[in-house]
Amino acid sequence: MVISVKEVADGADTAAQGERLFAALTDALRATDIITVSFANVQTATSSFVNLAFVHLLLTLSLDEVKRRVRIVNSTRQINEMIRMRLTREAEAKRDG
């Protein structure tokens, strides 16, 4: 299953857009094991977007599960780094209590 950030959220700049993507991700993860998130035609992602769209997945999934089940495609280095950094930092904070 492929989820297009541009179609679902119209970009990756705001917390509200992150909430829309998070809703789509959680629905998709209930329906199938592995999902692909496409950032085609999206150049940047803000931390508020990533926090709401991806970091909230850590409330129900481990970091390893997110890495295994969510694939990111058609993204920029900035987007990849933002997602990786925020997920890793949050998982470490959660682990350290």
Secondary structure, DSSP 8 states (H G I E B T S, - for coil): -EEEHHHHHS-SSSHHHHHHHHHHHHHHHHH-S-EEEE-TT-----HHHHHHHTGGGGGTS-HHHHHHHEEEES--HHHHHHHHHHHHHHHHHHHH-
